[in-house]
Amino acid sequence: MSTTADLVTAAVVFGPGAVLGACHLVSRRGDKSDSAAVRAVLAESAAERATRTAGPDTAPPDGGEGAPTPADGQNVPLATVLAFPEGRVRRAA
């Protein structure tokens, strides 16, 4: 093969990789500073959530009225629970 064919083949094989590699490196230039900023915002958010959940605040986050707590401290059933008779239970095949 001639030198010209070798140069054209090398340009076809390595050219797109070199162009894409350069574009990738340019796009990754500011990743460390972006990552530091993201970590700082996540730390602030975690600290805010920790302070919000630290107290016994039972109010909903939207400022509405919280759920009522039973006076005797036990869970009050919403309805009577009836047991099904054993003879009428269907079983999977």
LINHUFEN-V854798 format. One record per backbone hydrogen bond with DSSP energy under -0.5 kcal/mol. CO is the residue of the C=O (numbers start at 0). NH is the residue of the N-H. E is the energy in kcal/mol with one decimal. If there is no record, write none. Layout:
BEGIN
CO | NH | E
CO | NH | E
END
This chain:
BEGIN
1 | 5 | -1.8
2 | 6 | -2.3
3 | 7 | -2.4
4 | 8 | -2.4
5 | 9 | -2.4
6 | 10 | -2.2
7 | 11 | -2.3
8 | 12 | -2.4
9 | 13 | -2.8
10 | 14 | -1.5
13 | 17 | -2.1
14 | 18 | -2.4
15 | 19 | -2.8
16 | 20 | -2.4
17 | 21 | -2.1
18 | 22 | -2.1
19 | 23 | -2.3
20 | 24 | -2.3
21 | 25 | -2.1
22 | 26 | -2.0
23 | 27 | -1.5
25 | 28 | -1.0
27 | 30 | -1.3
29 | 33 | -2.0
30 | 34 | -2.8
31 | 35 | -2.1
32 | 36 | -2.0
33 | 37 | -2.5
34 | 38 | -2.6
35 | 39 | -2.0
36 | 40 | -2.2
37 | 41 | -2.5
38 | 42 | -2.1
39 | 43 | -2.1
40 | 44 | -2.3
41 | 45 | -2.4
42 | 46 | -2.3
43 | 47 | -2.2
44 | 48 | -2.4
45 | 49 | -2.3
46 | 50 | -2.1
47 | 51 | -2.0
48 | 52 | -2.2
49 | 53 | -0.8
50 | 54 | -0.7
59 | 62 | -1.7
69 | 72 | -0.6
74 | 76 | -0.5
79 | 81 | -0.6
84 | 87 | -0.8
85 | 88 | -1.0
END
